[in-house]
Amino acid sequence: MNRLARVFRGKDREGEAKLIKTEESTPGAAPKPRQEKKRILDPSGDYYYWWLVTMVFPIMYNWIILICRSCFPELQRKYLFLWLALDYLCDLLYLLDIGVHFYTGFLEQGILIQDRSKISRHYTCSSAFLLDLLSVLPTDLLYLRLGLATPAVRANRFLRSPRLFEAFDRIETRTAHPNSFRISKLMLYVFVTIHWNACVYFALSGYVGYGADEWVYPNVSIPGFERLLRQYLYSFYFSTLILTTVGDTPMPHREEEFLFMAADFLLAVMGFATIMGSMTSVISNMNQADDAFVPNSDLVKGYLRTHCPNRRLQNRVVEWYQHLQMEKKMTNELQILQHLPERLRAEVAVSVHLPTLRKVQIFQSCEQSLLEELVLKLKPQVYSPGEYVCKKGDVGREMYFIREGKLAVVADDGVTQYAVLGEGLYFGEISIINIKGNKSGNRRTANIKSIGFSDLFCLSKEDLTEVLAEFPSAKAMLEAKGREILLKMDKLDVNAEAAEIAQLQEEERRTAALEEGLDALQTKLARILAGLESSAFKVALRLERLEWQMREWGAEEEAEREGAEP
């Protein structure tokens, strides 16, 4: 039947193909319209990110240049054509940004919506659409009534600021140095604030009158103070003095000047508190990041000062922490990645440590799933020069993989070297794998000493047993390798191994016999239970028949008694 179904399906496909060819070859046949592929931007994708970065420039241009042109009339007149060209270029980018919104998908229940009608409806019903629409209103038409010297008519362009904050948030998420970006963003906000304050100060000086008193800007007729650059730099310097509360500013004389100074002092207090809070947060985040990567050494140093061990031991501890700091070693990777989903955490760990695991001979031919299981259980450890990783006779609870550095297999005197282990090798598996006939049991069979600073991966016996239970081929390979090493070291009792295997086989045979006897007993018990149920059923039927006969006899006797009474 399956073969016939495949034949019929094949004939149907051939018929469809012939029909399509016939339609294509028919003269005058209208071609079928092809559906255009919709180009929808993913809000988490690269194209959308770079468009946000592009929108930073026109928004910052309006925030910085418009106020400057409004308060410095000479700047507006001197470069009028340049400003008009830049203004309408920014307007073009604003319009394109609205178009980008209509092609940017959004998430609904975790799924990216790519339907143009839904995207348009979602955008037009949001408050962002209203702000974007207001920010591109042609307020430049007011130039016809007020003149080209009034760039303040373009103040509605400031309404596109939410796009700027979105871009900053996205950059902070993507950058590899978020703390540096936060500091740079804070400095940008400080500059814009001082810039606006400087422009307002110069405009207020023009309103009061240049040179009217010591507080306002000097008279522009004085040589040197008529230049545009000098006007801006003096205003910026004066604004910086006020907002940083440095002092050394002339005493105000008019009500407008007093109000300006009071408002600036309040703004300075709020800005100082904001800056201090932001810097404290950044420094705290940096310290937390450092503590996450490198363990805090202050607690250990305080412990050593309290208990006063020998100087040599203290120096070894300090050198160990210094090595971690200089080489950017991490000893708590699992805590750093703990908030990631398990599968994503495994992929990140595998991508970071895969080259090291691939250098280990036993893992070169292993499947990817085994590496993912192992890499989440590996614990990085760093050993100092001359430090013993393990000693002969110690109880073995871990095996080690050499990630970086060199270790020596030394004699009991700690000087004579038998071999040097390098990157990609592993050791310690003999004491944590149950190899039959192992004379040393779970004891270490060699002294392993770090020559320099060594970066190792540690795998515990429990974790290895759990992983190898799901990968029997890797387990057999490890046992074979350990058996070879034990044979070379004359630590393998072949007779004991054979006896253990025979004992295991005997136990398996006895277990199978017990299981077989248990199955037979279960069968007999089932038969007995079935017989009991059958007997009980027969007894119930017999009792029911007897009860029916008793009722019949009772009815007959009652009838006879009633007939005898008349």
C-alpha positions in Angstrom: 0.0 0.0 0.0 2.8 2.4 0.9 4.5 1.7 -2.5 1.3 2.3 -4.4 0.8 5.6 -2.5 4.3 6.7 -3.4 3.7 5.9 -7.1 0.4 7.8 -7.2 2.1 10.8 -5.5 4.9 10.7 -8.0 2.4 10.7 -10.9 0.5 13.6 -9.3 3.8 15.7 -9.1 4.6 14.8 -12.7 1.1 16.0 -13.8 1.5 19.2 -11.9 4.9 19.9 -13.5 3.5 19.3 -17.0 0.5 21.6 -16.3 2.9 24.3 -15.1 5.1 24.0 -18.2 2.0 24.1 -20.4 0.8 27.3 -18.8 4.2 28.9 -19.1 4.5 27.9 -22.8 0.9 29.1 -23.7 1.2 32.3 -25.7 -0.6 35.2 -24.3 -1.0 33.7 -20.8 -0.8 36.2 -18.1 2.1 35.5 -15.7 1.2 34.9 -12.1 2.0 37.8 -9.9 4.9 37.2 -7.5 4.5 38.1 -3.9 7.1 40.7 -2.9 9.2 39.8 0.1 8.3 42.1 3.0 11.3 43.9 4.4 10.6 44.4 8.1 13.2 45.6 10.5 13.8 43.6 13.6 13.9 46.1 16.6 16.8 44.0 18.1 18.7 43.7 14.8 21.8 45.4 13.5 20.0 47.6 10.8 17.6 49.1 13.4 20.5 49.7 15.8 22.6 51.6 13.2 19.6 53.6 12.2 19.2 54.7 15.9 22.9 55.6 16.0 22.3 57.7 12.8 19.4 59.5 14.4 21.6 60.7 17.3 23.3 63.3 15.0 20.2 65.3 13.8 18.7 65.3 17.3 21.9 66.5 19.0 22.3 69.0 16.2 18.9 70.6 17.0 19.6 70.5 20.8 23.0 72.2 20.5 22.7 74.5 17.5 19.2 75.9 17.6 19.6 77.5 21.0 23.0 78.8 20.0 21.6 80.4 16.8 18.7 81.9 18.7 20.8 83.6 21.4 23.7 84.6 19.1 22.1 86.5 16.2 25.4 87.0 14.5 25.9 83.2 14.3 22.5 82.9 12.5 23.3 85.7 10.0 26.9 84.7 9.3 26.2 81.1 8.3 22.6 81.3 7.2 22.8 79.1 4.1 24.8 76.4 6.0 22.2 76.3 8.7 19.3 76.1 6.3 20.9 73.2 4.5 21.6 71.3 7.7 18.1 72.1 9.0 16.4 70.5 6.0 18.8 67.6 6.0 17.8 66.9 9.6 14.1 67.3 8.6 14.7 64.7 5.9 16.1 62.3 8.4 13.2 62.9 10.7 10.8 62.0 7.9 12.8 58.9 7.0 12.6 58.0 10.7 8.8 58.0 10.6 9.0 55.8 7.5 11.4 53.4 9.4 8.7 53.2 12.2 6.2 51.9 9.6 8.7 49.1 8.7 9.8 48.2 12.2 8.2 45.1 13.7 7.2 44.7 17.3 6.8 41.8 19.7 3.4 40.4 20.6 3.5 37.5 23.0 7.2 37.1 22.2 6.6 36.8 18.4 7.9 39.4 16.0 4.9 40.9 14.1 5.7 41.4 10.4 2.3 42.3 9.1 2.5 45.8 7.7 -1.1 46.7 8.6 -0.6 45.6 12.2 2.7 47.5 12.4 1.1 50.7 11.0 -1.9 50.4 13.4 0.4 49.8 16.4 2.6 52.8 15.5 -0.2 55.3 14.7 -2.0 54.5 17.9 1.0 55.2 20.1 2.1 58.5 21.6 5.4 58.2 19.7 3.6 58.8 16.5 2.0 62.0 17.8 5.4 63.4 19.0 7.1 62.4 15.7 4.3 64.1 13.7 4.5 67.3 15.8 8.3 67.3 15.4 8.1 67.6 11.6 5.4 70.2 11.3 6.5 72.9 8.8 7.0 75.6 11.4 9.6 77.1 9.1 6.8 78.8 7.3 6.8 81.3 10.2 10.1 82.6 8.6 7.9 84.3 6.1 6.3 86.4 8.8 9.1 86.6 11.5 12.1 86.6 9.2 15.1 84.2 8.9 16.7 85.6 12.1 14.3 83.6 14.3 15.4 79.9 14.3 13.4 79.4 17.5 10.4 78.6 15.2 12.0 75.1 14.9 11.7 74.4 18.6 9.3 71.6 17.9 12.3 69.5 16.6 13.1 68.9 20.3 10.1 66.6 20.5 12.1 63.8 18.9 14.2 63.5 22.0 12.7 60.0 23.1 14.5 58.6 20.0 17.8 59.9 21.4 17.2 58.2 24.7 16.3 55.0 23.0 19.5 55.1 21.0 21.6 55.7 24.2 19.9 52.8 25.9 20.6 50.5 22.9 24.2 51.6 22.7 24.7 51.1 26.4 23.3 47.5 26.0 25.5 46.7 23.0 28.8 48.3 23.9 31.6 46.3 25.5 32.4 49.1 27.9 29.1 50.2 29.4 30.6 52.1 32.3 32.7 54.2 30.0 29.7 55.0 27.9 27.7 56.0 31.0 30.4 58.4 32.0 30.6 59.8 28.5 26.8 60.2 28.4 26.8 62.0 31.7 29.5 64.4 30.5 27.5 65.1 27.4 24.4 66.0 29.5 26.6 68.3 31.6 28.0 70.0 28.4 24.5 70.5 26.9 23.3 72.0 30.2 26.2 74.4 30.5 25.8 75.2 26.7 22.2 76.1 27.1 22.9 78.2 30.2 25.7 80.0 28.4 23.3 80.9 25.5 20.6 82.1 27.9 23.2 84.2 29.8 24.3 85.9 26.6 20.7 86.5 25.5 20.0 88.0 29.0 23.0 90.2 28.7 21.7 91.5 25.4 18.3 92.1 27.0 19.8 94.0 29.9 22.5 95.7 27.8 26.0 94.6 27.1 28.4 96.3 29.6 25.5 97.7 31.6 27.2 96.3 34.8 29.9 94.0 35.8 27.7 90.9 35.8 26.5 91.0 32.1 28.7 90.4 29.1 31.1 93.3 28.4 30.3 95.8 25.7 30.7 94.3 22.2 32.3 97.5 21.1 35.4 96.8 23.2 38.2 95.3 21.0 38.3 91.5 21.3 34.8 91.1 22.7 33.1 91.7 19.4 34.3 88.4 18.0 31.7 85.6 17.9 34.1 82.9 19.3 35.1 85.2 22.2 31.4 85.8 23.0 30.6 82.1 23.2 33.7 81.2 25.2 33.2 83.9 27.7 29.5 82.9 28.2 30.5 79.3 28.5 33.2 80.1 31.0 30.8 82.2 33.1 28.1 79.5 32.9 30.6 76.9 34.1 31.6 79.0 37.0 28.0 79.4 38.1 26.9 75.8 37.6 29.9 74.3 39.3 29.4 76.7 42.2 33.1 77.6 42.1 32.2 81.2 42.8 34.4 84.2 41.7 31.5 85.6 39.7 30.5 89.3 39.7 27.7 90.4 42.1 24.3 90.7 40.3 22.6 94.1 40.4 19.2 93.7 38.7 16.2 91.5 39.4 16.8 89.5 36.2 20.3 88.8 37.2 19.3 87.7 40.7 16.7 85.4 39.3 19.1 83.9 36.8 21.7 83.3 39.5 19.2 81.7 41.9 17.9 79.4 39.2 21.4 78.5 38.3 22.3 77.7 41.9 19.3 75.5 42.2 20.2 73.8 39.0 23.8 73.4 40.1 22.7 71.7 43.4 20.4 69.3 41.5 23.1 68.7 38.9 25.8 68.1 41.5 23.6 65.5 43.3 22.8 63.8 40.0 26.4 63.7 38.9 27.5 62.3 42.3 24.8 59.7 42.3 25.6 58.7 38.7 29.3 58.5 39.4 28.7 56.5 42.6 26.5 54.1 40.6 29.1 53.7 37.9 31.9 53.1 40.4 29.8 50.7 42.3 29.0 48.8 39.1 32.7 48.7 38.2 33.6 47.4 41.6 30.9 44.7 41.4 32.1 43.7 37.9 35.7 43.5 39.3 34.5 41.4 42.2 32.6 39.1 39.9 35.7 38.4 37.8 38.4 38.5 40.5 37.6 37.6 44.1 38.1 40.3 46.7 41.5 40.1 48.3 40.9 42.5 51.1 39.0 40.0 53.2 41.9 37.4 52.9 44.5 40.1 53.7 42.6 41.1 56.7 42.3 37.4 57.8 46.1 37.0 57.4 46.8 40.2 59.4 44.6 39.0 62.2 46.2 35.5 62.5 49.7 36.4 61.4 50.9 33.3 59.5 54.5 33.2 58.3 55.7 35.9 55.8 56.3 33.4 53.0 52.8 32.1 53.1 51.4 35.7 53.0 53.5 36.5 50.0 52.3 33.4 48.2 48.7 34.5 48.8 49.4 38.0 47.5 51.2 36.7 44.4 48.2 34.5 43.7 45.8 37.4 43.8 48.2 39.5 41.8 48.4 36.9 39.1 44.6 36.7 38.9 44.4 40.5 38.5 47.1 40.8 35.9 46.1 37.9 33.7 42.3 38.5 34.1 41.7 35.0 35.4 38.2 34.1 36.6 37.5 31.5 39.3 33.7 31.9 39.5 32.4 31.6 35.9 29.3 29.7 36.9 28.2 32.6 39.2 28.8 35.1 36.4 26.7 33.1 33.9 24.1 31.9 36.4 21.3 34.1 35.2 21.5 32.9 31.6 19.2 30.0 30.5 20.8 26.6 30.8 21.1 26.0 27.1 22.5 29.4 26.4 24.9 29.1 29.3 26.2 25.8 27.9 26.7 27.4 24.5 28.6 30.3 25.9 30.8 28.1 28.0 31.4 25.7 25.1 32.4 28.6 22.8 34.8 30.0 25.4 36.4 26.7 26.5 35.9 24.5 23.4 39.5 25.0 22.1 40.8 23.8 25.4 38.5 20.7 25.6 39.3 19.8 22.0 43.0 19.6 22.9 42.3 16.9 25.4 42.8 13.7 23.6 39.9 11.9 25.1 37.4 14.6 24.0 38.7 15.0 20.4 36.2 12.5 19.0 33.4 13.1 21.5 30.0 14.4 20.5 29.0 18.0 21.1 26.4 17.0 23.8 29.1 15.5 26.0 31.2 18.7 25.8 28.1 20.7 26.8 27.5 18.5 29.8 31.1 18.6 30.9 31.7 22.3 30.4 29.0 23.3 32.8 30.6 21.1 35.5 34.2 22.2 35.0 35.5 24.5 37.8 38.6 26.7 37.0 41.4 26.7 39.4 44.7 28.5 39.5 47.9 27.1 41.2 51.0 29.1 42.1 54.6 28.1 41.3 55.7 25.2 43.4 52.2 24.3 44.7 51.2 20.7 44.7 48.0 19.9 42.9 47.8 16.4 44.4 50.2 14.1 46.3 50.7 10.4 46.2 48.4 8.6 48.6 45.8 11.3 48.9 42.1 10.4 48.4 41.2 11.3 44.8 37.9 13.2 44.4 38.7 15.2 41.2 40.4 14.9 37.9 42.1 17.9 36.2 42.5 19.3 32.7 45.4 21.5 32.0 44.2 24.7 30.4 47.4 26.7 30.5 50.8 26.2 32.2 53.1 23.3 32.9 53.0 20.7 35.7 55.7 18.2 36.7 55.3 14.6 37.9 57.8 14.6 40.7 59.2 12.0 43.2 58.6 12.1 46.9 61.5 14.4 47.4 59.7 17.1 45.3 62.8 17.7 43.1 63.2 14.7 40.8 61.0 15.1 37.7 59.6 12.0 35.9 57.6 13.9 33.3 56.2 17.3 32.4 52.5 17.8 31.6 51.5 20.6 29.3 48.5 22.2 27.8 45.6 19.9 26.8 46.6 16.9 29.0 44.7 15.6 31.9 45.4 13.6 35.0 43.8 12.2 38.1 41.2 10.1 36.3 42.6 6.9 37.8 41.6 7.6 41.3 38.0 8.7 40.5 37.2 5.9 38.0 36.3 2.5 39.4 38.9 0.4 37.5 38.7 -3.2 38.3 41.9 -4.6 39.8 43.3 -1.2 40.9 45.7 -1.8 43.7 45.7 1.8 44.9 41.9 2.0 45.1 40.9 5.7 45.1 44.3 6.9 46.2 46.5 9.2 44.1 49.4 7.4 42.4 51.7 10.3 41.7 52.8 13.7 42.9 51.8 16.6 40.6 53.5 19.9 41.2 52.9 23.2 39.4 56.1 24.6 37.7 54.8 28.1 37.2 51.3 29.5 37.4 48.9 26.8 36.1 45.4 27.3 35.0 43.4 24.0 35.4 39.9 22.7 35.0 38.6 20.6 37.9 36.0 17.9 37.5 34.6 16.1 40.6 34.0 12.4 40.8 30.2 12.8 41.2 29.9 15.1 38.2 32.1 12.7 36.0 30.0 9.7 37.1 26.8 11.5 36.2 28.1 12.6 32.8 29.7 9.2 31.9 26.5 7.4 32.8 24.9 8.9 29.7 27.9 8.4 27.5 29.1 4.8 27.8 31.6 5.1 24.9 33.5 7.9 26.7 33.4 5.9 29.9 34.9 2.8 28.2 37.6 5.0 26.7 38.6 6.5 30.0 38.7 3.1 31.7 40.9 1.7 28.9 43.3 4.6 29.2 43.4 4.2 33.0 44.0 0.5 32.7 47.0 1.1 30.4 48.5 3.5 32.9 48.0 1.1 35.8 49.7 -1.7 33.8 52.7 0.5 33.1 52.9 1.4 36.8 52.3 -2.2 37.9 49.3 -1.0 39.9 46.8 -3.3 38.2 46.1 -6.8 39.6 45.0 -8.8 36.6 43.9 -11.8 38.7 41.9 -9.6 41.0 40.4 -8.0 37.9 39.4 -11.3 36.5 38.1 -12.5 39.9 36.1 -9.3 40.1 34.7 -9.7 36.6 33.8 -13.4 37.4 32.2 -12.3 40.7 30.3 -9.6 38.8 29.1 -12.2 36.2 28.1 -14.6 39.0 26.1 -11.9 40.7 24.5 -11.1 37.4 23.7 -14.8 36.9 22.2 -15.1 40.4 20.3 -11.9 39.9 18.9 -13.2 36.6 18.0 -16.5 38.4 16.3 -14.6 41.2 14.4 -12.5 38.7 13.3 -15.7 36.8 12.2 -17.4 40.1 10.3 -14.2 41.0 8.6 -14.2 37.6 7.5 -17.9 38.2 6.2 -17.1 41.7 4.3 -14.1 40.3 2.8 -16.4 37.7 1.7 -19.0 40.3 0.3 -16.3 42.6 -1.7 -14.9 39.7 -3.1 -18.4 39.0 -4.0 -18.9 42.7 -5.7 -15.5 42.8 -7.6 -16.4 39.6 -8.7 -19.7 41.2 -9.8 -17.9 44.4 -11.8 -15.4 42.4 -13.5 -18.3 40.4 -14.3 -20.1 43.6 -15.7 -17.0 45.2 -17.8 -16.4 42.2 -19.2 -20.0 42.3 -20.0 -19.7 46.0 -21.8 -16.4 45.4 -23.9 -18.0 42.7 -24.7 -21.0 44.9 -25.7 -18.8 47.8 -27.9 -16.7 45.5 -29.6 -20.0 44.2 -30.2 -21.2 47.8 -31.7 -17.8 48.8 -34.0 -17.9 45.8 -35.2 -21.5 46.7 -35.8 -20.4 50.3 -38.0 -17.6 49.1 -39.9 -20.0 46.9 -40.5 -22.4 49.7 -41.6 -19.6 52.0 -44.1 -18.3 49.4 -45.6 -21.8 49.0 -46.0 -22.4 52.7 -47.7 -19.0 53.1 -50.0 -19.8 50.3 -51.0 -23.2 51.8 -51.5 -21.5 55.2 -53.9 -18.9 53.7 -55.8 -21.6 51.9 -56.3 -23.6 55.0 -57.7 -20.7 57.1 -61.1 -20.3 55.3 
